[in-house]
Amino acid sequence: MHVNGARVKASRILTPGDELEIVRGEERFTVHVRGLSQRRGSASVAQQLYQEIAASLAARQADSEQRRLLRQLAPHPERRPDKKARRDLMAFQRRRDGP
């Protein structure tokens, strides 16, 4: 997590106007804090307190489309491997990874 470009811990206190960069798995979000709430509320209320930056949204959509296209190119087996095929696969992985 980064606040205004600096790496911080999750317990960092935010102020309106801060810019957060959040990494969740392969996704990166950059949001602008518009306000803070005094107490925990619903997701719909929380969504009114921040706004995702347009460049961040466009980048996320482009990354999502690229991952979707790559998944289509990946080979998919016709069926699950049987017991012998699973053992062969595990033996291959052990040889490849080493002791």
N, CA, C and O of each residue as an XYZ file, in Angstrom:
396
protein
N       0.839     -1.165      0.000
C       0.000      0.000      0.000
C       0.892      1.238      0.000
O       1.881      1.307      0.729
N       0.529      2.200     -0.819
C       1.246      3.467     -0.888
C       0.251      4.613     -0.677
O      -0.857      4.591     -1.213
N       0.651      5.593      0.095
C      -0.153      6.794      0.284
C       0.676      7.963     -0.215
O       1.777      8.212      0.275
N       0.140      8.675     -1.189
C       0.829      9.817     -1.801
C       2.237      9.448     -2.268
O       3.174     10.237     -2.144
N       2.370      8.225     -2.811
C       3.644      7.777     -3.368
C       4.609      7.158     -2.374
O       5.640      6.631     -2.791
N       4.326      7.197     -1.089
C       5.228      6.640     -0.069
C       4.656      5.334      0.475
O       3.458      5.234      0.740
N       5.517      4.340      0.637
C       5.091      3.050      1.194
C       4.754      3.240      2.665
O       5.534      3.823      3.418
N       3.580      2.744      3.074
C       3.126      2.892      4.457
C       2.504      1.587      4.936
O       2.195      0.697      4.144
N       2.331      1.496      6.242
C       1.641      0.359      6.834
C       0.136      0.581      6.693
O      -0.318      1.704      6.475
N      -0.618     -0.489      6.817
C      -2.070     -0.410      6.662
C      -2.729      0.414      7.768
O      -3.856      0.877      7.593
N      -2.062      0.604      8.886
C      -2.651      1.341     10.003
C      -2.503      2.855      9.847
O      -2.919      3.600     10.734
N      -1.934      3.319      8.763
C      -1.724      4.744      8.523
C      -3.056      5.491      8.527
O      -4.017      5.035      7.907
N      -3.128      6.613      9.207
C      -4.336      7.433      9.250
C      -4.408      8.267      7.969
O      -3.442      8.923      7.581
N      -5.561      8.226      7.332
C      -5.759      8.937      6.076
C      -6.415     10.283      6.316
O      -7.052     10.517      7.343
N      -6.240     11.162      5.336
C      -6.933     12.454      5.350
C      -7.552     12.651      3.974
O      -7.044     12.106      2.995
N      -8.631     13.412      3.872
C      -9.213     13.694      2.556
C      -8.166     14.341      1.652
O      -7.412     15.214      2.085
N      -8.129     13.910      0.411
C      -7.143     14.416     -0.534
C      -5.979     13.467     -0.748
O      -5.215     13.640     -1.698
N      -5.824     12.461      0.118
C      -4.746     11.484     -0.049
C      -5.003     10.637     -1.293
O      -6.148     10.427     -1.694
N      -3.926     10.159     -1.887
C      -4.015      9.266     -3.030
C      -3.447      7.918     -2.619
O      -2.286      7.821     -2.223
N      -4.265      6.880     -2.714
C      -3.875      5.531     -2.304
C      -3.580      4.677     -3.516
O      -4.319      4.707     -4.500
N      -2.498      3.912     -3.447
C      -2.226      2.894     -4.451
C      -2.317      1.553     -3.741
O      -1.552      1.268     -2.820
N      -3.264      0.734     -4.184
C      -3.553     -0.538     -3.532
C      -3.260     -1.660     -4.518
O      -3.690     -1.604     -5.670
N      -2.530     -2.680     -4.070
C      -2.237     -3.846     -4.895
C      -2.959     -5.037     -4.280
O      -2.755     -5.375     -3.114
N      -3.806     -5.665     -5.089
C      -4.557     -6.839     -4.632
C      -4.383     -7.927     -5.680
O      -5.042     -7.919     -6.720
N      -3.491     -8.856     -5.393
C      -3.186     -9.891     -6.375
C      -2.487     -9.274     -7.574
O      -1.427     -8.664     -7.434
N      -3.073     -9.430     -8.741
C      -2.511     -8.843     -9.952
C      -3.098     -7.472    -10.247
O      -2.648     -6.785    -11.164
N      -4.092     -7.073     -9.480
C      -4.766     -5.797     -9.727
C      -4.119     -4.662     -8.950
O      -3.699     -4.831     -7.805
N      -4.046     -3.496     -9.597
C      -3.549     -2.277     -8.952
C      -4.639     -1.224     -9.051
O      -5.174     -0.965    -10.129
N      -4.961     -0.624     -7.919
C      -5.954      0.443     -7.863
C      -5.264      1.723     -7.416
O      -4.413      1.685     -6.527
N      -5.611      2.838     -8.008
C      -5.186      4.128     -7.504
C      -6.464      4.924     -7.259
O      -7.222      5.205     -8.188
N      -6.693      5.283     -5.996
C      -7.920      5.990     -5.638
C      -7.590      7.288     -4.920
O      -6.548      7.424     -4.279
N      -8.504      8.230     -5.047
C      -8.394      9.532     -4.395
C      -9.403      9.559     -3.249
O     -10.593      9.327     -3.465
N      -8.935      9.842     -2.030
C      -9.809      9.877     -0.860
C     -10.578     11.199     -0.877
O      -9.984     12.276     -0.837
N     -11.911     11.098     -0.938
C     -12.746     12.296     -0.980
C     -13.230     12.707      0.401
O     -13.492     13.886      0.639
N     -13.352     11.756      1.306
C     -13.828     12.061      2.646
C     -13.646     10.864      3.554
O     -13.294      9.774      3.103
N     -13.891     11.078      4.846
C     -13.776     10.015      5.839
C     -15.072      9.922      6.631
O     -15.788     10.911      6.794
N     -15.356      8.747      7.109
C     -16.551      8.523      7.911
C     -16.140      8.342      9.365
O     -15.057      7.832      9.653
N     -16.989      8.753     10.260
C     -16.702      8.601     11.690
C     -16.887      7.162     12.158
O     -16.292      6.743     13.150
N     -17.716      6.410     11.436
C     -17.944      5.016     11.832
C     -18.027      4.129     10.596
O     -18.213      4.598      9.473
N     -17.884      2.851     10.842
C     -17.937      1.867      9.767
C     -19.356      1.829      9.206
O     -20.331      1.838      9.958
N     -19.462      1.787      7.886
C     -20.777      1.771      7.257
C     -20.840      0.751      6.142
O     -19.975     -0.116      6.013
N     -21.874      0.871      5.346
C     -22.086     -0.074      4.254
C     -21.147      0.230      3.094
O     -20.515      1.285      3.047
N     -21.068     -0.703      2.170
C     -20.192     -0.539      1.009
C     -20.640      0.622      0.136
O     -19.809      1.332     -0.431
N     -21.950      0.819      0.027
C     -22.445      1.916     -0.812
C     -22.037      3.270     -0.237
O     -21.747      4.198     -0.993
N     -22.010      3.394      1.081
C     -21.567      4.639      1.714
C     -20.061      4.801      1.528
O     -19.586      5.904      1.261
N     -19.310      3.714      1.666
C     -17.855      3.770      1.509
C     -17.467      4.166      0.092
O     -16.480      4.877     -0.099
N     -18.227      3.718     -0.906
C     -17.902      4.046     -2.290
C     -18.048      5.532     -2.574
O     -17.447      6.036     -3.523
N     -18.819      6.231     -1.787
C     -18.974      7.677     -1.962
C     -17.795      8.442     -1.372
O     -17.639      9.634     -1.637
N     -16.962      7.772     -0.575
C     -15.858      8.437      0.104
C     -14.544      8.371     -0.675
O     -13.555      8.974     -0.259
N     -14.519      7.653     -1.791
C     -13.309      7.600     -2.606
C     -13.700      7.576     -4.076
O     -14.844      7.289     -4.427
N     -12.732      7.881     -4.926
C     -12.962      7.849     -6.364
C     -11.728      7.275     -7.035
O     -10.612      7.738     -6.800
N     -11.930      6.269     -7.870
C     -10.796      5.685     -8.586
C     -10.378      6.632     -9.706
O     -11.217      7.191    -10.412
N      -9.079      6.801     -9.853
C      -8.532      7.686    -10.878
C      -8.757      7.054    -12.249
O      -8.633      5.838    -12.399
N      -9.088      7.872    -13.252
C      -9.432      7.374    -14.586
C      -8.306      6.542    -15.196
O      -8.569      5.514    -15.820
N      -7.062      6.970    -15.025
C      -5.929      6.218    -15.570
C      -5.840      4.836    -14.929
O      -5.524      3.857    -15.606
N      -6.114      4.750    -13.643
C      -6.075      3.472    -12.932
C      -7.169      2.543    -13.460
O      -6.929      1.354    -13.675
N      -8.356      3.082    -13.665
C      -9.477      2.284    -14.169
C      -9.186      1.770    -15.574
O      -9.457      0.608    -15.878
N      -8.639      2.621    -16.427
C      -8.300      2.211    -17.793
C      -7.214      1.138    -17.790
O      -7.292      0.179    -18.559
N      -6.213      1.286    -16.943
C      -5.133      0.302    -16.859
C      -5.664     -1.040    -16.357
O      -5.269     -2.092    -16.859
N      -6.558     -1.007    -15.369
C      -7.123     -2.253    -14.853
C      -7.949     -2.964    -15.914
O      -7.887     -4.187    -16.035
N      -8.721     -2.205    -16.683
C      -9.532     -2.817    -17.735
C      -8.646     -3.409    -18.832
O      -8.945     -4.484    -19.352
N      -7.565     -2.722    -19.188
C      -6.644     -3.244    -20.194
C      -5.956     -4.513    -19.697
O      -5.814     -5.475    -20.452
N      -5.530     -4.524    -18.434
C      -4.900     -5.722    -17.861
C      -5.877     -6.889    -17.814
O      -5.505     -8.029    -18.090
N      -7.121     -6.603    -17.465
C      -8.142     -7.638    -17.405
C      -8.378     -8.246    -18.785
O      -8.497     -9.464    -18.921
N      -8.443     -7.402    -19.796
C      -8.635     -7.890    -21.163
C      -7.441     -8.727    -21.620
O      -7.616     -9.750    -22.281
N      -6.235     -8.297    -21.271
C      -5.033     -9.045    -21.641
C      -5.015    -10.417    -20.970
O      -4.674    -11.413    -21.608
N      -5.382    -10.474    -19.678
C      -5.436    -11.770    -18.986
C      -6.494    -12.678    -19.612
O      -6.287    -13.886    -19.727
N      -7.633    -12.095    -20.019
C      -8.694    -12.883    -20.649
C      -8.198    -13.488    -21.964
O      -8.455    -14.657    -22.249
N      -7.490    -12.691    -22.759
C      -6.973    -13.194    -24.034
C      -5.900    -14.263    -23.824
O      -5.847    -15.237    -24.575
N      -5.047    -14.094    -22.814
C      -4.011    -15.085    -22.532
C      -4.624    -16.414    -22.069
O      -4.116    -17.486    -22.398
N      -5.717    -16.333    -21.308
C      -6.391    -17.562    -20.865
C      -6.919    -18.346    -22.048
O      -6.917    -19.577    -22.027
N      -7.373    -17.648    -23.082
C      -7.894    -18.339    -24.258
C      -6.793    -19.073    -25.009
O      -7.054    -20.091    -25.650
N      -5.559    -18.568    -24.937
C      -4.443    -19.196    -25.637
C      -3.851    -20.371    -24.872
O      -3.172    -21.213    -25.459
N      -4.103    -20.437    -23.569
C      -3.525    -21.499    -22.741
C      -4.179    -22.842    -23.087
O      -5.395    -22.907    -23.268
N      -3.387    -23.904    -23.180
C      -3.967    -25.207    -23.501
C      -4.780    -25.752    -22.319
O      -4.371    -25.645    -21.163
N      -5.909    -26.323    -22.631
C      -6.764    -26.929    -21.610
C      -6.893    -28.421    -21.905
O      -7.233    -28.797    -23.027
N      -6.629    -29.272    -20.921
C      -6.777    -30.714    -21.163
C      -8.254    -31.064    -21.380
O      -9.150    -30.374    -20.893
N      -8.483    -32.149    -22.120
C      -9.856    -32.566    -22.391
C     -10.531    -33.136    -21.146
O     -11.751    -33.059    -21.002
N      -9.732    -33.704    -20.254
C     -10.290    -34.275    -19.020
C      -9.245    -34.211    -17.920
O      -8.082    -33.894    -18.168
N      -9.671    -34.513    -16.707
C      -8.746    -34.516    -15.579
C      -7.766    -35.675    -15.717
O      -8.115    -36.723    -16.259
N      -6.531    -35.490    -15.225
C      -5.577    -36.609    -15.288
C      -5.997    -37.733    -14.344
O      -6.516    -37.485    -13.256
N      -5.765    -38.965    -14.775
C      -6.068    -40.094    -13.906
C      -4.931    -40.274    -12.902
O      -3.997    -39.474    -12.860
N      -5.018    -41.323    -12.102
C      -4.061    -41.521    -11.013
C      -2.628    -41.668    -11.535
O      -1.706    -41.082    -10.969
N      -2.433    -42.434    -12.594
C      -1.090    -42.634    -13.147
C      -0.549    -41.325    -13.721
O       0.625    -41.007    -13.530
N      -1.382    -40.573    -14.412
C      -0.936    -39.298    -14.988
C      -0.561    -38.308    -13.882
O       0.409    -37.563    -14.024
N      -1.320    -38.295    -12.783
C      -0.989    -37.407    -11.652
C       0.345    -37.795    -11.038
O       1.152    -36.925    -10.710
N       0.589    -39.108    -10.875
C       1.875    -39.568    -10.327
C       3.031    -39.190    -11.244
O       4.085    -38.757    -10.777
N       2.829    -39.357    -12.561
C       3.864    -38.970    -13.527
C       4.139    -37.473    -13.451
O       5.292    -37.047    -13.504
N       3.092    -36.682    -13.328
C       3.246    -35.232    -13.234
C       3.993    -34.834    -11.965
O       4.864    -33.966    -12.005
N       3.656    -35.467    -10.832
C       4.352    -35.148     -9.573
C       5.821    -35.564     -9.649
O       6.693    -34.853     -9.149
N       6.098    -36.711    -10.270
C       7.493    -37.163    -10.419
C       8.273    -36.186    -11.297
O       9.421    -35.862    -10.994
N       7.664    -35.721    -12.368
C       8.311    -34.745    -13.237
C       8.621    -33.456    -12.483
O       9.712    -32.903    -12.620
N       7.662    -32.974    -11.685
C       7.863    -31.737    -10.924
C       8.970    -31.891     -9.890
O       9.745    -30.961     -9.667
N       9.051    -33.068     -9.252
C      10.124    -33.314     -8.273
C      11.484    -33.295     -8.953
O      12.433    -32.711     -8.430
N      11.584    -33.936    -10.127
C      12.855    -33.946    -10.867
C      13.223    -32.528    -11.324
O      14.391    -32.142    -11.281
N      12.234    -31.766    -11.755
C      12.484    -30.425    -12.244
C      12.927    -29.484    -11.128
O      13.855    -28.695    -11.304
N      12.256    -29.573     -9.977
C      12.550    -28.673     -8.846
C      13.768    -29.101     -8.066
O      14.386    -28.276     -7.393
N      14.131    -30.358     -8.135
C      15.302    -30.837     -7.400
C      14.984    -31.100     -5.949
O      13.850    -30.909     -5.511
N      15.985    -31.540     -5.194
C      15.756    -31.917     -3.785
C      15.501    -30.737     -2.901
O      15.294    -30.899     -1.698
